[in-house]
Amino acid sequence: MREKFAAQLYTLRDELKKDFYSVLRTLKQMGWAAVQIDGLHGYPAHEIAAVLKETGLRAAGMHIGLDRMNGELETVMEEARTFGTKDFFCHYLEDDMQHVEGYKQAKRELLATASKVTPFGYRVGYHNHDFEFKTVVDGKLALDYLMTPVGNQFLYPEVDTYWVKMAGHDPLDYIRKFPGRIPILHLKDMTADGRKFYAEVGTGLIDFEPILLWGEQHGVEWYAVEQDECPGSPFDSLELSLGNLIAMSEKLGL
């Protein structure tokens, strides 16, 4: 299953600003199969796509803000076509939307986007943090509210294991709510030293083996590794995470 492991490029945001193309080449040499796009940092989409093709890296979706979905949807769709991906997920809600009416507005806007792009084969989803577990909307946790279908329309959850853990929930129990509905799962560990800080996958509190097993049984297409902050080089952190994931998958026979 190592062909499903993707590096979330937010981890390398500072390095991307200096040389996007060399970052992609380094990740390929490290053994990553794919990357998840998180901003172009001023680089042309077609040039990034050319390096993806050169290296053989695939695009495991894109993180796109609500503002771009609302105001630049044609451009977003063109970027997705250029990168060869069908997924663009909202990666964050600003502080002024983290309340009941804000979640209702976000859901309306995300479903409106989905209704426009689904006929063209695209999928629209939402990446959680911990704050969506702190607000109740119509009797449900905000994240559950966002994920509840409306008629035949729904959003794809891009569950982040670290943030679910930070919110006081078990990541495996939470993803079990969405069999067949999580095309991209975010893998991020939490330090075991009491700080509850970001950690390389396989070095912290979260047991990823049953998560990988569940993912393979329930339609996960990409396992995207993101580490918001790293103790040293983010390349070193990603390399450690990848090595641990490969070892886990081999142990499990996946």
Secondary structure, 3 states (H helix, E strand, C coil): CHHHEEEEHHHHHHHHHHHHHHHHHHHHHHCCCEEEECCCCCCCHHHHHHHHHHHCCEEEEEECCHHHHHHCHHHHHHHHHHHCCCEEEECCCCHHHCCHHHHHHHHHHHHHHHHHHHHHCCEEEEECCCHHHCCEECCEEHHHHHHCCECCECCEEECEHHHHHHCCCCHHHHHCCCCCCCCEEEECEECCCCCCCEECCCCCCCCCHHHHHHHHHCCCCEEEECCCCCCCCHHHHHHHHHHHHHHHHHHHCC
